[in-house]
Amino acid sequence: MSEEINGYLTAVSDTARAVLAGNFVGAYAAGSLALDAFQPGRSDVDIALLCRDPLSDAVKRELIARLRHSALPCPARGLELVVYTEAVARSGTREPGFELELNDGPAMDFRQTLRPADRPAADGAFWYGLDRSILHQSGRALAGPPAAEAFADLSAQDVRSLLIDSLHWWMALPTPANDDPAAGADDAVLGACRALVRCRDGIWLSKIDAGRHLISTGYQPTEVIEQSIAARSGEPSPSGPQSRAFQRGVLEEISA
């Protein structure tokens, strides 16, 4: 990981500690940073913060103001920040349960959500429980106790249910019906690979590593996975119909 990204992670953690003061518990690198899959120019910086007690709206807004891209420039596509209370993180709940969500960056629209009820239902509620499961396994502590202690894993049943929700969400996104490469199809295919590996083997891998793992086991259609991995390096993505067919196959196995 570059010094620039490491410096940014430290700056976010230090800023959160300054704003939250005695309410600060910890800061954790999540997502691709946790799974050793960060791609400069493509990946977001995913960070989870923990606080002891629920935050007032005034503190939430101060945290947003101090961590916005305009105040603390993000050296990646954008920052995806979520704040949880210590109790929610350790509960193993499948519910979103966050105190605050902030998205902002040079290639990301600004978005703030002060409570779960404010999040549009169409955007999906499955992200948070799955993210905390990844944090439990692989989170990188920037400050505070180890991630495996700070974040409880979800039950296997809840993980499977949320992964099914995520596949339905991905499959509901519009995609061209022709055979041309479809924007985002590689993400959809590799996301389905990661979901299947988690259900089969009980571990979280990065999307690309999950795709490679399924190829090594002989999972079909191999060609769609290989094409999706190649698309991460600039090659054409699979088509919409290819992506849909692959996701349906994964969904059928996970739902069985």
C-alpha positions, 0 to 999 in steps of 0.5 A: 500500500502506498505511503499516500494511502497509509498517510490518509488512513492515519489522518482519518483515524486521528481526525475521528479521535479528535472529534469523538474524544472520549467516545472514540473506540477505534478505526479500521480499514475495511473492504479491499484494504482489508482483503489486500486487493486495493487497486489504485485508481479503481478502489475506494478507501473503506473505513469503519469507525467505532464509538462507545455511545450513540452520536448526536447530530451535531457530532455527526455533522462535525465529523462529516465536515472534518472528513469530507474530501474538501477538508481532507482530500482522499487520494483514491476514488473516494472515501466510504466511511461508516460509524458504528457503536461498539455495542452494534459492532459486537452484536453480530446483528444483520441490521445496518445499525450504523450511526453515520455513513459518509461517501465522498471523493474526487470520483465519488458523489458526496453523500451523507446518511445520519441514520439507517432509516434515512437510507433509500431502500432501493440502495440495499441494506445488506452491505453493512452486515457483510462488511462487518463480517469481513472486518471480523475476519480481515479488518486492519486496525488503525487504532483500537482493539483488534478487528476480530475482537471489535467486530462479531461475525454474523451467523452462517444463516444471516450471512447466506441471507444477506448474500442472497439479498445482494445477488438479487440487488445486483441482478435488478440493476439495468444491463444491456440485453445484447452481447456487447461488453456491459459496464459493471458486469465484471464486478457483478460476476466477481461479486457473485464469486466472492459470495459463493466462496463465502458460502462454500468455504466460510472465508472472505476473499477479494473478488479476484481471488474468489474468481481464481479460487473457483477457476481452480476448483473447475467451476463453470463457466470458467470463461466468464470468470476469466473475462471478468478478471481480465476486465480489471486490467482494462480488457472487455467485460462480459456481456449483460446476458453472460453476467446474468446467467452466471449470477443466476447459477450462483444464486441457485446454489446459495439458495438451495 
